[in-house]
Amino acid sequence: GALLVSILVPALSFLLSLLFKRIRVLLFDVYNNLKNISIFFIKSISTYIAMAIYSSILRSMCYLLIRNKIILDFDIETAGLWEAMSKISMFYMVFFSSLVTLYLLPQFEHLNQ
């Protein structure tokens, strides 16, 4: 169920965003501007793009394999609890990293002036 929701929610939000005209115009402009990007620039960042794609696929596969191993060794309820704790931990880290980026770092900058 969690895998299905993690696939359906972004897909549905993307489809709904296409319904709004402003978003469609923005996507069309972005697509037209992609033609202006030089091949040299794309080649220079291609390794970083490959690393990002590889790490996102690898992370998803690791979570899936861990959850399947928990289901095999224990039961589906324990796997659901593990998934819930992973999501809570992820939201916790996003919250605190946002707090550091948006509040603490500007405060440190004011101290240096």
MDAnalysis code that builds the backbone (N, CA, C; Angstrom):
import MDAnalysis as mda
import numpy as np

u = mda.Universe.empty(339, n_residues=113, atom_resindex=np.repeat(np.arange(113), 3), trajectory=True)
u.add_TopologyAttr("name", ["N", "CA", "C"] * 113)
u.add_TopologyAttr("resid", np.arange(1, 114))
u.add_TopologyAttr("resname", ["GLY", "ALA", "LEU", "LEU", "VAL", "SER", "ILE", "LEU", "VAL", "PRO", "ALA", "LEU", "SER", "PHE", "LEU", "LEU", "SER", "LEU", "LEU", "PHE", "LYS", "ARG", "ILE", "ARG", "VAL", "LEU", "LEU", "PHE", "ASP", "VAL", "TYR", "ASN", "ASN", "LEU", "LYS", "ASN", "ILE", "SER", "ILE", "PHE", "PHE", "ILE", "LYS", "SER", "ILE", "SER", "THR", "TYR", "ILE", "ALA", "MET", "ALA", "ILE", "TYR", "SER", "SER", "ILE", "LEU", "ARG", "SER", "MET", "CYS", "TYR", "LEU", "LEU", "ILE", "ARG", "ASN", "LYS", "ILE", "ILE", "LEU", "ASP", "PHE", "ASP", "ILE", "GLU", "THR", "ALA", "GLY", "LEU", "TRP", "GLU", "ALA", "MET", "SER", "LYS", "ILE", "SER", "MET", "PHE", "TYR", "MET", "VAL", "PHE", "PHE", "SER", "SER", "LEU", "VAL", "THR", "LEU", "TYR", "LEU", "LEU", "PRO", "GLN", "PHE", "GLU", "HIS", "LEU", "ASN", "GLN"])
u.atoms.positions = np.array([
    [0.793, -1.185, 0.000],
    [0.000, 0.000, 0.000],
    [0.843, 1.259, 0.000],
    [1.922, 1.251, 0.805],
    [2.778, 2.437, 0.886],
    [3.485, 2.681, -0.446],
    [3.895, 1.603, -1.103],
    [4.545, 1.748, -2.405],
    [3.572, 2.299, -3.434],
    [2.349, 1.809, -3.397],
    [1.330, 2.284, -4.330],
    [1.038, 3.761, -4.107],
    [0.921, 4.167, -2.852],
    [0.652, 5.574, -2.541],
    [1.831, 6.452, -2.946],
    [3.061, 5.968, -2.721],
    [4.225, 6.775, -3.069],
    [4.362, 6.955, -4.575],
    [3.735, 6.097, -5.348],
    [3.744, 6.252, -6.801],
    [2.552, 7.085, -7.265],
    [1.382, 6.838, -6.683],
    [0.171, 7.489, -7.152],
    [0.090, 8.972, -6.788],
    [0.546, 9.348, -5.611],
    [0.425, 10.744, -5.180],
    [1.204, 11.695, -6.092],
    [2.490, 11.438, -6.381],
    [3.165, 12.346, -7.317],
    [2.567, 12.314, -8.723],
    [2.136, 11.140, -9.169],
    [1.551, 11.051, -10.509],
    [0.249, 11.844, -10.590],
    [-0.599, 11.712, -9.587],
    [-1.858, 12.459, -9.599],
    [-1.634, 13.958, -9.451],
    [-0.687, 14.348, -8.622],
    [-0.419, 15.777, -8.480],
    [0.149, 16.354, -9.772],
    [0.953, 15.577, -10.482],
    [1.452, 16.047, -11.768],
    [0.320, 16.194, -12.776],
    [-0.577, 15.216, -12.824],
    [-1.695, 15.299, -13.763],
    [-2.630, 16.461, -13.431],
    [-2.866, 16.697, -12.150],
    [-3.715, 17.823, -11.765],
    [-3.058, 19.163, -12.081],
    [-1.748, 19.208, -11.924],
    [-1.065, 20.475, -12.226],
    [-1.104, 20.792, -13.714],
    [-1.201, 19.766, -14.546],
    [-1.296, 20.015, -15.982],
    [-2.623, 20.646, -16.365],
    [-3.615, 20.517, -15.492],
    [-4.908, 21.103, -15.792],
    [-4.907, 22.622, -15.701],
    [-4.006, 23.149, -14.938],
    [-3.962, 24.597, -14.764],
    [-3.143, 25.230, -15.882],
    [-3.689, 26.248, -16.475],
    [-3.086, 26.853, -17.659],
    [-1.726, 27.475, -17.357],
    [-1.594, 28.100, -16.232],
    [-0.325, 28.754, -15.899],
    [0.802, 27.732, -15.816],
    [0.506, 26.597, -15.243],
    [1.519, 25.555, -15.121],
    [1.896, 25.029, -16.500],
    [0.898, 24.852, -17.369],
    [1.187, 24.372, -18.725],
    [2.052, 25.366, -19.474],
    [1.761, 26.648, -19.334],
    [2.556, 27.676, -20.014],
    [3.981, 27.674, -19.463],
    [4.108, 27.543, -18.160],
    [5.428, 27.511, -17.541],
    [6.218, 26.301, -18.023],
    [5.590, 25.132, -18.069],
    [6.272, 23.937, -18.559],
    [6.672, 24.087, -20.025],
    [5.836, 24.714, -20.816],
    [6.158, 24.939, -22.222],
    [7.358, 25.872, -22.358],
    [7.404, 26.933, -21.538],
    [8.543, 27.845, -21.570],
    [9.833, 27.158, -21.140],
    [9.751, 26.325, -20.115],
    [10.930, 25.585, -19.661],
    [11.412, 24.651, -20.762],
    [10.495, 23.978, -21.413],
    [10.867, 23.076, -22.501],
    [11.543, 23.835, -23.638],
    [11.021, 24.999, -23.987],
    [11.640, 25.806, -25.046],
    [13.010, 26.319, -24.643],
    [13.186, 26.640, -23.367],
    [14.483, 27.136, -22.904],
    [15.511, 26.024, -22.786],
    [15.068, 24.775, -22.687],
    [16.016, 23.668, -22.634],
    [16.795, 23.544, -23.936],
    [16.210, 23.997, -25.024],
    [16.896, 23.943, -26.313],
    [18.083, 24.903, -26.349],
    [18.080, 25.922, -25.506],
    [19.153, 26.915, -25.482],
    [20.355, 26.489, -24.647],
    [20.235, 25.386, -23.926],
    [21.337, 24.922, -23.081],
    [22.382, 24.250, -23.972],
    [23.632, 24.599, -23.754],
    [24.701, 24.060, -24.593],
    [25.015, 22.617, -24.222],
    [25.511, 21.897, -25.193],
    [25.903, 20.504, -24.987],
    [27.076, 20.427, -24.009],
    [27.972, 21.398, -24.058],
    [29.110, 21.420, -23.147],
    [28.659, 21.489, -21.698],
    [27.655, 22.312, -21.421],
    [27.134, 22.426, -20.053],
    [26.504, 21.116, -19.604],
    [25.737, 20.494, -20.478],
    [25.097, 19.225, -20.126],
    [26.143, 18.148, -19.870],
    [27.194, 18.117, -20.695],
    [28.264, 17.141, -20.477],
    [28.993, 17.406, -19.165],
    [29.147, 18.669, -18.803],
    [29.880, 18.981, -17.574],
    [29.116, 18.586, -16.318],
    [27.785, 18.606, -16.365],
    [27.020, 18.209, -15.177],
    [26.454, 16.802, -15.288],
    [26.782, 16.085, -16.353],
    [26.202, 14.756, -16.554],
    [26.615, 13.771, -15.459],
    [27.822, 13.887, -14.933],
    [28.232, 12.970, -13.862],
    [27.412, 13.207, -12.601],
    [27.105, 14.470, -12.307],
    [26.297, 14.777, -11.132],
    [24.850, 14.298, -11.320],
    [24.352, 14.442, -12.539],
    [23.003, 13.938, -12.827],
    [22.968, 12.426, -12.671],
    [23.987, 11.753, -13.186],
    [24.048, 10.288, -13.071],
    [24.140, 9.860, -11.608],
    [24.920, 10.578, -10.804],
    [25.026, 10.240, -9.380],
    [23.698, 10.428, -8.665],
    [22.983, 11.491, -8.990],
    [21.693, 11.745, -8.342],
    [20.674, 10.677, -8.722],
    [20.625, 10.311, -9.986],
    [19.686, 9.274, -10.425],
    [20.045, 7.939, -9.788],
    [21.331, 7.599, -9.787],
    [21.779, 6.337, -9.208],
    [21.457, 6.268, -7.719],
    [21.721, 7.340, -6.997],
    [21.469, 7.310, -5.550],
    [19.979, 7.254, -5.238],
    [19.150, 7.916, -6.028],
    [17.708, 7.854, -5.759],
    [17.162, 6.463, -6.044],
    [17.623, 5.827, -7.105],
    [17.178, 4.462, -7.408],
    [17.702, 3.501, -6.356],
    [18.965, 3.661, -5.980],
    [19.561, 2.764, -4.990],
    [18.882, 2.895, -3.629],
    [18.565, 4.116, -3.227],
    [17.891, 4.321, -1.944],
    [16.504, 3.674, -1.948],
    [15.768, 3.849, -3.037],
    [14.441, 3.240, -3.133],
    [14.527, 1.726, -3.097],
    [15.496, 1.169, -3.800],
    [15.649, -0.284, -3.812],
    [16.055, -0.815, -2.434],
    [16.911, -0.079, -1.732],
    [17.314, -0.516, -0.387],
    [16.121, -0.518, 0.563],
    [15.297, 0.536, 0.531],
    [14.106, 0.571, 1.377],
    [13.165, -0.582, 1.039],
    [12.994, -0.851, -0.244],
    [12.114, -1.936, -0.670],
    [12.657, -3.282, -0.212],
    [13.948, -3.519, -0.355],
    [14.541, -4.791, 0.067],
    [14.484, -4.966, 1.584],
    [14.739, -3.893, 2.319],
    [14.661, -3.978, 3.781],
    [13.239, -4.291, 4.226],
    [12.253, -3.609, 3.624],
    [10.861, -3.851, 3.992],
    [10.444, -5.284, 3.649],
    [10.870, -5.789, 2.499],
    [10.547, -7.169, 2.146],
    [11.207, -8.158, 3.094],
    [12.431, -7.878, 3.527],
    [13.122, -8.754, 4.483],
    [12.396, -8.751, 5.834],
    [11.924, -7.590, 6.269],
    [11.167, -7.523, 7.525],
    [9.867, -8.310, 7.400],
    [9.208, -8.207, 6.250],
    [7.966, -8.973, 6.046],
    [8.247, -10.464, 6.095],
    [9.347, -10.903, 5.487],
    [9.673, -12.336, 5.491],
    [10.067, -12.835, 6.879],
    [10.853, -12.049, 7.612],
    [11.335, -12.487, 8.920],
    [10.307, -12.304, 10.031],
    [9.488, -11.258, 9.946],
    [8.527, -10.978, 11.000],
    [7.121, -11.052, 10.424],
    [6.497, -9.908, 10.233],
    [5.168, -9.871, 9.621],
    [4.957, -8.510, 8.976],
    [3.814, -8.361, 8.335],
    [3.555, -7.129, 7.585],
    [3.310, -5.938, 8.515],
    [2.802, -6.194, 9.719],
    [2.582, -5.099, 10.670],
    [3.902, -4.496, 11.131],
    [4.890, -5.350, 11.372],
    [6.212, -4.861, 11.769],
    [6.841, -4.061, 10.633],
    [6.640, -4.508, 9.396],
    [7.152, -3.754, 8.250],
    [6.453, -2.403, 8.149],
    [5.158, -2.360, 8.450],
    [4.438, -1.095, 8.444],
    [4.944, -0.154, 9.522],
    [5.252, -0.692, 10.701],
    [5.821, 0.132, 11.770],
    [7.195, 0.669, 11.375],
    [7.994, -0.181, 10.734],
    [9.314, 0.264, 10.273],
    [9.166, 1.373, 9.237],
    [8.229, 1.219, 8.323],
    [7.991, 2.240, 7.301],
    [7.526, 3.553, 7.937],
    [6.650, 3.444, 8.929],
    [6.163, 4.643, 9.617],
    [7.305, 5.363, 10.331],
    [8.158, 4.610, 10.996],
    [9.293, 5.235, 11.683],
    [10.268, 5.858, 10.691],
    [10.441, 5.231, 9.551],
    [11.317, 5.802, 8.520],
    [10.750, 7.119, 8.004],
    [9.439, 7.170, 7.780],
    [8.813, 8.406, 7.306],
    [8.886, 9.504, 8.354],
    [8.628, 9.153, 9.614],
    [8.717, 10.143, 10.690],
    [10.136, 10.677, 10.789],
    [11.113, 9.790, 10.693],
    [12.508, 10.211, 10.751],
    [12.858, 11.121, 9.583],
    [12.345, 10.791, 8.384],
    [12.615, 11.619, 7.218],
    [12.026, 13.017, 7.398],
    [10.768, 13.100, 7.860],
    [10.138, 14.403, 8.070],
    [10.842, 15.188, 9.176],
    [11.301, 14.496, 10.205],
    [12.055, 15.108, 11.294],
    [13.329, 15.748, 10.758],
    [14.072, 15.030, 9.906],
    [15.310, 15.559, 9.355],
    [15.053, 16.708, 8.388],
    [13.998, 16.630, 7.601],
    [13.655, 17.725, 6.693],
    [13.309, 18.972, 7.495],
    [12.560, 18.806, 8.569],
    [12.182, 19.943, 9.406],
    [13.414, 20.619, 9.991],
    [14.314, 19.838, 10.580],
    [15.471, 20.444, 11.225],
    [16.488, 20.978, 10.226],
    [16.620, 20.348, 9.078],
    [17.530, 20.915, 8.076],
    [16.960, 22.222, 7.525],
    [15.634, 22.303, 7.394],
    [15.016, 23.563, 6.973],
    [15.191, 24.622, 8.040],
    [15.055, 24.238, 9.299],
    [15.244, 25.167, 10.396],
    [16.656, 25.735, 10.398],
    [17.628, 24.878, 10.199],
    [19.021, 25.343, 10.171],
    [19.250, 26.263, 8.981],
    [18.739, 25.869, 7.822],
    [18.975, 26.660, 6.611],
    [18.266, 27.995, 6.641],
    [17.031, 28.010, 7.095],
    [16.226, 29.222, 6.997],
    [16.309, 30.135, 8.218],
    [16.718, 29.609, 9.362],
    [16.755, 30.447, 10.555],
    [18.169, 30.598, 11.121],
    [18.833, 29.491, 11.398],
    [20.114, 29.573, 12.087],
    [21.219, 30.166, 11.234],
    [21.341, 29.750, 9.990],
    [22.416, 30.289, 9.157],
    [22.289, 31.796, 8.938],
    [21.087, 32.344, 8.699],
    [20.995, 33.808, 8.627],
    [21.339, 34.497, 9.952],
    [21.016, 33.851, 11.074],
    [21.373, 34.429, 12.372],
    [22.888, 34.479, 12.544],
    [23.582, 33.434, 12.119],
    [25.038, 33.436, 12.196],
    [25.633, 34.501, 11.276],
    [25.004, 34.724, 10.153],
    [25.476, 35.747, 9.222],
    [25.353, 37.146, 9.857],
    [24.293, 37.385, 10.598],
    [24.139, 38.672, 11.262],
    [25.170, 38.850, 12.364],
    [25.608, 37.771, 12.992],
    [26.642, 37.880, 14.021],
    [27.994, 38.230, 13.423],
    [28.262, 37.799, 12.196],
    [29.555, 38.070, 11.567],
    [29.674, 39.497, 11.060],
    [28.579, 40.201, 10.918],
    [28.638, 41.560, 10.378],
    [28.997, 42.574, 11.403],
])
